[in-house]
């Protein structure tokens, strides 16, 4: 009979050769062997002393290194600050007008010139940010809350409730937004922002509802939800503790992108004369009043239109950055 092989225990030029239980040998580099001894859980450092990042911490880690997110966040932060305290950069009154200066260009202390009523364009552009940001944020919150709740309940319970909600969303999707605004807001006489916000929530929730419904349907099929159900967890506990934290990311992405769209929609409705009404200061109102003077005084139109474009672009860029950070398919 052949003699059994002796275990190999030797070193060859910095390589560690150790015997295996099956009569073979494993070849490890000395540096690799030392690394394995120092790092629990393997060479990746995924042992007990290094906790894995969650979806939100991983997304924040990516966002901090995304220049698009940084630039858009700084622009939005500036807009929020001047919306709350416009007097920080504009000392005048947006409703203080002098007809003797109507349509005049840039002057010392008035860098953007004057509009057709003799009002300072710079001051109106600064104060117009408050209206646009208020409408965009409030409409987005209302749409996200209403659509998220209805869509989440439809996706979780299914059945007749899901079918009924799906048919309701189909009806709202068939209504053109601008045409609906012309019809619904034409009978409103209030000059506040709340009728416009209510209209946006009324026609905007179906999109968020469908996103939330699909996300909840996907999340409730995961093993941890089935395990919680088997352990006797109530429906409210499963929704709040297990499904919502894992299904809310698509809703946040869509709502962030939609915020810029709502700001543009407010300006569009105000331009058409059915949105905000004077004496409310709005970029859409200023663009509408300046459109007839575009040849003689283009500055009246360019400054509020430029502020509107920058604001909408900042929110859309922020939404794209958040989508890239939260969508695992884009990693």
QUIGIHU-V790491 format. One record per backbone hydrogen bond with DSSP energy under -1.0 kcal/mol. NH is the residue of the N-H (numbers start at 1). CO is the residue of the C=O. E is the energy in kcal/mol with one decimal. If there is no record, write none. Layout:
nh	co	e
NH	CO	E
NH	CO	E
This chain:
nh	co	e
12	15	-1.6
16	28	-3.5
17	10	-1.4
18	26	-2.1
20	24	-1.8
23	20	-1.3
26	18	-2.5
28	16	-2.9
30	14	-1.8
33	29	-2.6
34	30	-2.1
35	31	-2.0
36	32	-2.3
37	33	-1.6
38	34	-1.8
39	35	-2.3
42	39	-1.3
45	42	-1.5
50	47	-1.2
58	54	-2.4
59	55	-2.1
60	56	-2.4
61	57	-1.9
62	58	-1.6
63	59	-2.6
64	60	-2.0
66	63	-1.7
70	66	-2.0
71	67	-2.6
72	68	-2.4
73	69	-2.6
74	70	-2.1
75	71	-2.2
76	72	-2.5
77	73	-2.5
78	74	-2.2
79	75	-2.2
80	76	-2.6
81	77	-2.3
82	78	-2.4
83	79	-1.5
84	80	-1.9
85	81	-3.0
88	85	-1.7
89	86	-1.2
90	86	-1.3
96	93	-1.7
98	118	-1.3
101	98	-2.2
102	99	-1.5
103	115	-2.2
104	101	-1.9
107	110	-2.1
110	107	-2.6
113	110	-1.3
114	104	-2.7
115	119	-2.1
118	115	-1.6
121	113	-2.2
124	120	-1.8
125	121	-2.4
126	122	-2.1
127	123	-2.5
128	124	-1.8
132	128	-2.0
133	129	-2.7
134	130	-2.3
135	131	-2.5
136	132	-2.6
137	133	-2.7
138	134	-2.3
139	135	-2.3
140	136	-2.0
141	137	-2.5
142	138	-2.4
143	139	-2.5
144	140	-2.8
145	141	-2.5
146	142	-2.4
147	143	-2.5
148	144	-1.8
149	145	-2.2
150	146	-2.3
151	147	-2.5
152	148	-2.3
153	149	-2.3
154	150	-2.1
155	151	-2.4
156	152	-1.9
157	153	-2.6
158	154	-1.8
163	159	-2.1
164	160	-2.6
165	161	-2.4
166	162	-2.2
167	163	-1.7
168	164	-1.9
169	165	-2.5
170	166	-1.7
171	167	-1.6
172	168	-1.9
173	169	-2.4
174	170	-1.0
175	172	-1.3
180	176	-2.6
181	177	-2.3
182	178	-2.3
183	179	-1.8
184	180	-2.9
185	181	-2.1
188	185	-1.2
197	193	-2.2
198	194	-2.9
199	195	-2.1
200	196	-2.1
201	197	-2.3
202	198	-2.2
203	199	-1.9
204	200	-1.4
205	201	-1.5
209	205	-2.6
210	206	-2.1
211	207	-1.8
212	208	-2.9
213	209	-2.5
214	210	-2.2
215	211	-2.1
216	212	-2.5
217	213	-2.3
218	214	-1.8
219	215	-2.2
220	216	-2.6
222	219	-1.6
226	222	-1.8
227	223	-2.6
228	224	-1.9
229	225	-2.3
230	226	-2.3
231	227	-1.8
232	229	-1.4
233	228	-2.5
238	234	-2.3
239	235	-2.3
240	236	-2.5
241	237	-2.8
242	238	-1.3
243	238	-2.7
244	239	-2.6
247	244	-1.1
248	244	-1.3
252	248	-2.1
253	249	-2.1
254	250	-2.3
255	251	-2.4
256	252	-2.2
257	253	-1.9
258	254	-2.4
259	255	-1.3
262	258	-2.3
263	259	-1.6
264	260	-2.0
265	261	-2.3
266	262	-2.4
267	263	-1.9
268	264	-2.2
269	265	-2.7
270	266	-2.5
271	267	-2.3
272	268	-1.8
274	269	-2.1
275	269	-1.5
280	277	-1.8
286	282	-2.1
287	283	-2.5
288	284	-2.1
289	285	-2.4
290	286	-1.7
291	287	-1.1
293	290	-1.4
297	293	-3.1
300	297	-1.4
301	298	-1.1
302	298	-2.4
303	299	-1.4
305	301	-1.9
306	302	-2.7
307	303	-2.3
308	304	-2.2
309	305	-2.4
310	306	-2.4
311	307	-2.1
312	308	-2.5
313	309	-2.5
314	310	-2.2
315	311	-2.0
316	312	-2.2
317	313	-2.6
318	314	-2.1
319	315	-2.3
320	316	-2.3
321	317	-2.2
322	318	-2.4
323	319	-2.4
324	320	-2.3
325	321	-1.6
326	322	-2.1
327	323	-2.1
330	327	-1.3
